Each structure stands twice: as C-alpha cells, then as structure tokens.
Amino acid sequence: METLAEHCKNPWNGKCTASDVQLYIYYKNKQVPICQRCWNQIADKDLEW
C-alpha cells in the first residue's frame, strides 16, 4: 500500500503543492496543512480566518 505525502493547502495560494507541511491552521472550520514558505507569507500579512 502506497502512502501519499500530504501537501500544502494554503487557501490564499491554491497552487502550492509543497510537501514540507510545518503546521496546521483552522480555516472555515477545517484543519488545513501549511508549508513553511506559505506560513511565512501568511504571517507577514494582515489576514483573518
């Protein structure tokens, strides 16, 4: 059985497919994996989720 690696599902960058998931955020009542690069971009912005 093959295990697929989880990838980034940044809701503000739907094109990211990085598999180096660093953390999870809750967005619209769902747990969403975020990679390091996307997290750095999110942390620098004034976003609410």
Secondary structure, DSSP 8 states (H G I E B T S, - for coil): ----------TT-TT-----EEEEEEETTEEEEEEHHHHHHHHTS----
